[in-house]
């Protein structure tokens, strides 16, 4: 297994974990639209705060087993990567309505969850110990299902447009509708 060879195993595992949404999207729609990559991006980035916080308390076991885990061989990198990918979740979820996958309510609703994820990742980054890693890990267990549920609730229906979607803003010369003069003027 790659865990005995290099810390790259975490990135490879995250790619493998992000592939199922691409497969599912392709099977359901017959193609790979931007929405498939939003789903894959959420799963990819979520895995780093999830796994890095989990692996933190397992460092002695990984070390004894000869596994080259980031938490064992590069503890500072382990904490930085967890924080970076927590921040990435904010950007990815904000991109969903920009790509007309969800309504803007999703970006607002998911922001609360993603900011808290980032806060816990920052606490883990600041002072990595069993307490901060456990809090981050436990939150990741509910974070992903909640993000998926919010995305499902806020998904755009075929033909539905955001009132201020990027494609609408780019495609029109004016952002605000022009008002017609009233007959009395």
N, C-alpha and C positions, 0 to 999 in steps of 0.2 A: 504494500500500500504506500501511497505517496506520503502519508504522515510520517513515515520513517526516513524520508529523503529530504524534504524541503518544506518550508512554511508556505510555499505556493499552494499547498494542498487546500488551504482555506479559500483562496480565490477560485481554484478549480471547482471545489465543492459548491461554491456560491453560483458559479455559472451553471453547473448541473442542476442546482435547485431552481434556477430561473427559467429553465427550458420548458417545463410542463405547461406554463401559461401560453407559451408560443405554440406548442403543439395543440392545446385545446382551442385556442383562438383560430388557428389554421383549420382545424377539423370542423369548427362551427361555422366559419365564414368562407372558407375556401381561399383565404389569403392572409397576409400579414400586414395589417394596417397599423398605424401608430399606436393604437390602443393596446395591441399585443405587447409592444415594447414598454409601455407604461406599466402594465402588469408585471412583466419580467423584471423591469427596473426596480419596482417596489420589492419583489421577492429577493432580488440580488442584494440590494442595499440593506434590507432588513436583516439578512443573515449575519452581517458583521457584528452589530451590537448584540445580537442574540447569541451567536457562537462564541465570540470573544469574551463576553461576560460569563458564559457557561464554563469555558475552558480555564478561566482564571482560577477558580477554586479546585480545578482538577490538575493543576500544574505538577504537584508531586507525583501523581499517578502517571501522567504523560511522560515525565522525565524518567521514571523508573522503567517504563515500557520502551524507552528509546524513541519516542515520537518527537519529531521536530515541529512542535507547535509554536505559533507566534507568542503565546503567553509564557512559554518556557524560554525560548531562545532570544526573543525580542520583545520584552514586556512593554517598553515604551511605545513601540510600534503597535502593539496589540491595543493599547488604550487610544492612541491617535486614530487608528483605523475605525474603531467603534464610534468615536465622536464624528469623524468625517462622514461616515455612511448614515449616521443619524441625521446630520444636516442634509445629506443628499435626499433623504426621504421627504423633507420639506419641499425641495425643488421638484422632485418627481411628481408629488401629489399636486403641486401647483401647475405643473405642465398638463395634467389631465384635462382641465377645462379649456386650456389654450389649444389643445388638439381636438376639441369637441368630443371627448370621450365622456365627460361628466359635466354637470352644471357647476357654476362657481360656488354653490353651497358646499360641494365636496372639498374644495380648496380651503374654505373657511373652517368647516367642521374638522377636517383632518389636521389642520394647523394646530389645534389644541393638543391632539394626541402626539403629533410630531415634535412640537415644542417640549412637551413633557419627556418624550423619549430622548431628545437632545439634552435636556436638563440632567436626566439621570446618567447619560453618557458622559456629560461634562463632569459630574460628580465622580464617576468612575475614572475619568482621565486625571482629575485633580488628585484623588486619593484612592488608588486601587487597593481595595481590601475585600474581604469576604462579604462585608455588609453592602458596599456600593455595587459590587458585581452581582450579588444576589438580587438586589432591588432592580437593577437594569434587566437581568435575565427574566425575572418574574414579569416585569412589565412587557417585555417582548412577547411573552406568551399570550397576552390579550391584545397587544398592539396590532399585530397582523390580522387577526380575525375582525377586529373592529374596523380597520382600514378597508378591508374587503367588503364588509357589510355597508359601510358608508359609500363606497364606490358603487355598489349594487343599487343602493337606495337613490343615489344621485346620478345614475347613468342616464345618458341622453337617449331618447327614443329615436328611431329612424325618422329623419326629416325634421326633427326638433333642432332649433338653433339657440345658442346662447344669445341674449340680447346684445352683448358686447363681445362676441367671439372674435378671435384674431382674424379669421378669414373674412369676417364681415367688415372689420375695421380696415384691413388692408385693401379689400375689394371696393370700398366706397370712398368717394372724395370727401364726404362729410360724415362726422360721427353722429351728430344729433339730427333728428328729422327736422325738415323745414316746416314751419307752420304756415298755413295758407291764410291770407288776409280774410277777415270776416266780411260778410256782405255789407255791413254797416260802415266799413271804412272807405 
